[in-house]
Structures are given as structure tokens and as C-alpha cells.
């Protein structure tokens, strides 16, 4: 019986040579991107109108750092308010009581339907509607009558405007995470004697975090940048601090570059935190890829082993 071509290849496997597929388009695209990137970097680095020496002078200026501190404070407090409010609104939205569910829907509809800048201005001028704020028993006597102008300062107006607006978006994010968990999980927990609230806290929310964390990280990064809108109500956050400086020395572009550098640094830190937080809650759901640090460590170890093997 004569042997065929497959039998001959099986007898002489060394004759088989794998030829990689050539992709010239990929190299051409990479070359174009590299040329454009080098041209942009060269233009930015050599253009004297950017005034990089002024950027370096004000990058660690005390006024800029104080504005950065206030920006981070607004971001943290407003996000904490938004997350807490979002969880409550999401649970209300999923309630079987139509009044509770309808109240949550109305809140989300209103705050998602109006611009956050308008809400900031509204809270800043709340004293025009309510000069005195009454705190007491509903439909009963007021126990405290604080003055609205002294109670709702510019910073508190910024926190209220940003936090209440964020609560509407977080409510939809949390609701999406909750409904992504199979209903049988809740039913099984209730069959074991857990209350609905305990099942939500111990069973549903930990599983829903895989869906909640990524958009929440994006909302946090967005909040960091949205906090710059507080400059319209004279809150001395990062952007407004820079505006106060260039209103005097007229170095507008260098100070805007300074502000942009700090925003980029802060968002980069948030990106890294979001990446590792997502990995933590993705354990057990999918195979985790190596982190950049793990890849670098493995690369260094493998290069060290190769060097020692070649030396021996």
C-alpha cells in the first residue's frame, strides 16, 4: 500500500515549517501613529507659547494645592452621598409598593433630566425661595429656624448639587446590579429564614458588585472632573484657584495646563484603583489575567534565568 503525502509528513516532521502570516497593514498603521505622536510631542515641547517654565512654577503653588485638596474633598463627599442615596433609591425602585417605587422614579427622573450646573445654581440661590429653613415635626411646629444663607454656603451647595445629582445615576447603576443577580438567590435565602433586607445585604449585593463597580468607578472619575463646575458658584476648587491666579498675571494657558496635569494625575490614580477593585470582585466569576506588575515581575525573572543559563 503506497504512502500518501500525510504519511510522508508524519515520517519527516522536521520538513514542516510554520510561516507567520504577514500583516503589512498593521505595521503601516503603527508607523503612521508613531509619526503623528512624535510630531505632536515635538510641537508641544518646542512651542515657547506653552510657557512650560510657568507651568513648573505654579504646579506646586500653595493656592493650586489648596484648590486640589478642595476638589478631592468635594469628590469624596459628593460620591459618598451619591452612593448612599443611590442604594436607598434603588431598593425603593424595586419595591412592590407603588408609592415607594413611584417616589424613587420621580426623584431619578427629575435629577437626571436637569443639568447639574442648573442644580448647583439652584442650591446656591435657595435663600431666594426659602430665606428661613424650618427643621421640626412634619406638618407640626418647627424646632429650629436656621438662616438659609448661613446654612447653605457655597461649598455645601456644591456638595448638595453634585451629591443629589449623582444619587440619581447611582440608583440606576445599583438597580442594574441587583437585577443582574438571579431571583432564585433571593428566594433561596428567604427559604432559609433570612429577611429581605438581610438577603439583600448578605447574598445579593456581594454578587451585584461585579456589575456595580465598573460604572461606579467611571462615575467617580467623572465626579472628579464635574467638580470643576463648582467654580461658577465661587467655590475655590482647583479650576477656580487657577482662574483667580491668571486673572491677575494673565498666564491663562500655562495655568490651565497646570490644572489639566493635576486632573490627569488624579484620574490615573483612580483608574488604577478601579482596575484592582474590579479584579477583587471578579474572583470566581472569570479567569483573571496577569496584572501589569505581575507581567513585569515575570519578565524580569525570566530574563534573569536566561542570563544565568547563558552564563553557565
C-alpha positions as CSV (number, residue, x, y, z in Angstrom):
1,X,0.0,0.0,0.0
2,X,1.5,3.3,-1.1
3,X,2.1,6.0,1.5
4,X,0.3,9.3,0.9
5,X,1.6,12.9,1.5
6,X,0.3,13.0,5.1
7,X,2.2,9.8,5.9
8,X,5.4,11.3,4.5
9,X,5.0,14.4,6.5
10,X,4.4,12.3,9.6
11,X,7.7,10.5,9.0
12,X,9.6,13.7,8.4
13,X,8.2,16.3,10.8
14,X,11.3,18.5,10.5
15,X,10.2,19.4,7.0
16,X,7.1,21.2,8.3
17,X,7.9,24.9,8.7
18,X,5.3,27.3,10.1
19,X,5.3,30.6,8.2
20,X,3.7,33.5,10.2
21,X,1.0,35.5,8.5
22,X,2.3,38.8,7.2
23,X,0.2,41.8,8.1
24,X,1.8,44.8,6.4
25,X,-1.3,47.0,7.2
26,X,-0.6,46.6,10.9
27,X,2.9,47.9,10.6
28,X,1.9,50.7,8.3
29,X,-0.8,51.8,10.8
30,X,1.7,51.6,13.7
31,X,4.2,53.7,11.7
32,X,1.6,56.4,11.0
33,X,0.5,56.5,14.6
34,X,4.2,56.8,15.8
35,X,4.9,59.6,13.3
36,X,1.8,61.6,14.4
37,X,2.7,61.0,18.1
38,X,6.3,62.1,17.7
39,X,5.2,65.2,15.7
40,X,2.7,66.2,18.4
41,X,5.2,65.7,21.3
42,X,7.8,67.7,19.4
43,X,5.3,70.5,18.7
44,X,4.2,70.7,22.3
45,X,7.7,70.5,23.7
46,X,9.3,73.1,21.4
47,X,6.5,75.7,21.2
48,X,7.5,78.5,23.5
49,X,3.9,79.8,23.8
50,X,3.1,76.9,26.2
51,X,5.5,78.5,28.7
52,X,6.5,75.3,30.5
53,X,8.6,77.2,32.9
54,X,5.4,78.9,34.2
55,X,3.7,75.5,34.5
56,X,6.6,74.3,36.6
57,X,6.4,77.4,38.8
58,X,2.7,77.0,39.6
59,X,2.4,73.2,39.6
60,X,3.1,73.1,43.4
61,X,1.9,76.6,44.3
62,X,0.1,76.7,47.6
63,X,-3.1,78.1,46.1
64,X,-3.2,75.3,43.5
65,X,-2.6,72.6,46.1
66,X,-5.3,74.0,48.3
67,X,-7.7,74.0,45.3
68,X,-6.7,70.4,44.6
69,X,-7.4,69.5,48.2
70,X,-10.9,71.0,48.0
71,X,-11.5,69.2,44.6
72,X,-10.7,65.9,46.2
73,X,-12.9,66.7,49.2
74,X,-15.9,67.6,47.0
75,X,-15.3,64.4,45.0
76,X,-15.2,62.1,48.1
77,X,-18.1,63.7,50.0
78,X,-20.4,64.0,46.9
79,X,-19.7,60.4,45.8
80,X,-20.3,59.1,49.3
81,X,-23.6,61.0,49.4
82,X,-24.5,59.8,45.9
83,X,-23.7,56.1,46.6
84,X,-25.6,56.0,49.9
85,X,-28.6,57.8,48.2
86,X,-28.3,55.5,45.2
87,X,-28.6,52.3,47.2
88,X,-31.7,53.6,49.0
89,X,-33.3,54.8,45.8
90,X,-32.5,51.5,44.0
91,X,-34.1,49.5,46.8
92,X,-37.1,51.8,46.7
93,X,-37.4,51.5,43.0
94,X,-37.5,47.7,43.2
95,X,-40.2,47.9,46.0
96,X,-43.6,46.3,45.3
97,X,-45.2,49.4,46.9
98,X,-46.3,51.7,44.0
99,X,-45.9,54.8,46.2
100,X,-42.4,54.0,47.2
101,X,-41.4,52.9,43.7
102,X,-43.0,55.9,42.2
103,X,-41.3,58.3,44.6
104,X,-37.9,56.8,43.6
105,X,-38.7,57.0,39.9
106,X,-39.8,60.7,40.3
107,X,-36.6,61.6,42.0
108,X,-34.4,59.9,39.4
109,X,-36.5,61.4,36.5
110,X,-36.1,64.9,37.9
111,X,-32.4,64.9,38.8
112,X,-31.3,63.0,35.6
113,X,-33.5,65.4,33.5
114,X,-32.0,68.7,34.7
115,X,-28.4,69.8,34.2
116,X,-26.1,69.5,37.2
117,X,-25.0,73.2,36.6
118,X,-28.6,74.3,37.0
119,X,-28.9,72.3,40.2
120,X,-25.7,73.9,41.6
121,X,-27.0,77.4,40.8
122,X,-30.4,76.4,42.3
123,X,-28.9,75.3,45.6
124,X,-26.6,78.3,45.8
125,X,-29.7,80.6,45.5
126,X,-32.0,78.6,47.6
127,X,-32.4,81.5,50.0
128,X,-34.4,83.3,47.4
129,X,-37.1,80.7,47.8
130,X,-36.7,79.8,51.5
131,X,-34.9,82.6,53.5
132,X,-35.6,80.5,56.6
133,X,-35.4,76.7,56.7
134,X,-37.6,75.1,59.2
135,X,-36.5,71.8,60.9
136,X,-39.0,70.0,63.1
137,X,-42.0,67.7,63.1
138,X,-43.7,67.2,59.7
139,X,-46.9,69.2,59.5
140,X,-46.2,70.4,63.0
141,X,-44.1,73.0,64.8
142,X,-40.6,73.8,63.6
143,X,-37.9,73.3,66.3
144,X,-35.1,75.2,64.5
145,X,-35.2,78.1,62.1
146,X,-31.7,78.4,60.6
147,X,-31.0,81.1,58.1
148,X,-30.6,79.7,54.6
149,X,-27.7,81.9,53.6
150,X,-25.7,80.8,56.6
151,X,-26.7,77.2,56.4
152,X,-26.2,76.6,52.7
153,X,-22.8,78.0,52.0
154,X,-21.2,77.8,48.6
155,X,-19.3,74.6,49.5
156,X,-22.4,73.0,50.9
157,X,-24.4,74.0,47.9
158,X,-21.7,72.3,45.7
159,X,-21.9,69.1,47.8
160,X,-25.7,69.1,47.6
161,X,-25.8,69.8,43.9
162,X,-23.2,67.2,43.0
163,X,-24.3,64.5,45.5
164,X,-28.0,64.7,44.9
165,X,-27.5,64.6,41.2
166,X,-25.1,61.6,41.5
167,X,-27.6,59.7,43.6
168,X,-30.0,59.5,40.7
169,X,-27.3,57.9,38.4
170,X,-26.0,55.6,41.2
171,X,-29.6,54.4,41.8
172,X,-29.8,53.1,38.2
173,X,-26.3,51.5,38.5
174,X,-27.2,49.8,41.8
175,X,-30.6,48.7,40.4
176,X,-28.9,47.2,37.3
177,X,-26.5,45.3,39.6
178,X,-29.3,44.0,41.8
179,X,-31.5,42.7,39.0
180,X,-28.4,41.0,37.4
181,X,-28.5,38.5,40.3
182,X,-30.8,35.6,39.7
183,X,-34.1,35.9,41.6
184,X,-33.6,32.3,42.8
185,X,-30.8,33.6,45.1
186,X,-33.2,35.8,47.0
187,X,-35.8,33.1,47.2
188,X,-33.3,30.5,48.5
189,X,-32.1,33.0,51.1
190,X,-35.7,33.7,52.2
191,X,-36.4,30.0,52.4
192,X,-33.6,29.7,54.9
193,X,-35.2,32.3,57.1
194,X,-33.4,35.4,56.0
195,X,-35.3,38.7,55.8
196,X,-35.5,40.5,52.5
197,X,-33.0,43.2,53.8
198,X,-30.6,40.6,55.2
199,X,-30.7,38.6,51.9
200,X,-30.0,41.8,50.0
201,X,-27.0,42.7,52.2
202,X,-25.5,39.2,52.6
203,X,-26.4,37.5,49.3
204,X,-27.5,39.9,46.5
205,X,-25.2,42.9,46.9
206,X,-21.9,41.0,47.1
207,X,-22.7,39.3,43.8
208,X,-24.1,42.5,42.3
209,X,-20.8,44.3,43.0
210,X,-19.3,42.8,39.9
211,X,-21.8,44.8,37.8
212,X,-21.8,47.8,40.1
213,X,-18.1,48.5,40.5
214,X,-17.1,49.3,36.8
215,X,-19.7,52.1,36.2
216,X,-19.2,53.4,39.8
217,X,-15.5,53.8,39.1
218,X,-16.4,55.7,35.9
219,X,-18.8,57.9,37.9
220,X,-16.1,58.7,40.4
221,X,-13.7,59.8,37.7
222,X,-16.5,61.8,36.1
223,X,-17.3,63.4,39.5
224,X,-13.7,64.5,39.9
225,X,-13.9,66.5,36.7
226,X,-17.5,67.6,37.2
227,X,-16.5,69.2,40.5
228,X,-14.9,71.9,38.4
229,X,-18.5,73.2,37.8
230,X,-18.4,74.4,41.4
231,X,-16.3,77.3,40.1
232,X,-19.4,79.1,38.9
233,X,-20.6,79.5,42.5
234,X,-17.2,80.8,43.6
235,X,-16.0,77.6,45.3
236,X,-12.2,77.8,45.3
237,X,-11.6,74.3,43.9
238,X,-8.7,73.5,41.5
239,X,-10.1,75.3,38.4
240,X,-11.3,78.4,40.3
241,X,-8.0,78.7,42.1
242,X,-6.2,78.8,38.8
243,X,-8.7,81.3,37.5
244,X,-8.0,83.6,40.4
245,X,-4.3,83.5,39.6
246,X,-4.5,84.0,35.9
247,X,-7.0,86.9,36.4
248,X,-4.0,88.7,37.9
249,X,-1.0,87.6,35.9
250,X,-2.8,86.8,32.6
251,X,-0.9,83.5,32.3
252,X,-4.1,81.7,31.2
253,X,-2.7,78.8,29.1
254,X,0.1,77.7,31.5
255,X,-2.3,77.7,34.4
256,X,-4.9,75.7,32.5
257,X,-2.1,73.2,31.6
258,X,-1.2,73.0,35.3
259,X,-4.9,72.3,36.2
260,X,-5.0,69.6,33.4
261,X,-1.9,67.9,34.7
262,X,-3.3,67.6,38.2
263,X,-6.6,66.2,36.8
264,X,-4.7,63.7,34.7
265,X,-2.7,62.6,37.7
266,X,-5.8,62.1,39.9
267,X,-7.8,60.3,37.3
268,X,-4.8,58.0,36.7
269,X,-4.7,57.0,40.3
270,X,-8.5,56.4,40.2
271,X,-8.0,54.3,37.1
272,X,-5.5,52.1,38.9
273,X,-7.8,51.7,42.0
274,X,-10.8,50.8,39.8
275,X,-8.7,48.2,38.0
276,X,-7.7,46.4,41.1
277,X,-11.1,46.7,42.7
278,X,-12.7,45.2,39.6
279,X,-10.2,42.3,39.9
280,X,-11.1,41.7,43.5
281,X,-14.9,41.4,42.8
282,X,-14.3,39.4,39.6
283,X,-12.7,36.5,41.5
284,X,-14.5,33.2,41.0
285,X,-16.6,34.7,38.1
286,X,-13.9,34.5,35.3
287,X,-10.2,33.8,34.8
288,X,-8.1,36.7,35.9
289,X,-5.4,38.0,33.7
290,X,-2.0,38.9,35.0
291,X,-1.7,42.5,36.3
292,X,0.9,44.8,34.7
293,X,3.1,44.4,37.8
294,X,2.9,40.7,37.6
295,X,3.9,40.7,34.0
296,X,6.9,42.9,34.7
297,X,7.9,40.7,37.6
298,X,7.6,37.5,35.4
299,X,9.6,39.3,32.6
300,X,12.4,40.2,35.0
301,X,12.5,36.8,36.5
302,X,12.6,35.1,33.1
303,X,15.3,37.5,31.8
304,X,17.3,36.8,34.9
305,X,17.0,33.0,34.4
306,X,18.0,33.3,30.7
307,X,21.1,35.4,31.7
308,X,22.2,32.9,34.3
309,X,21.6,30.0,31.9
310,X,23.7,31.7,29.2
311,X,26.4,32.5,31.7
312,X,26.6,28.9,32.9
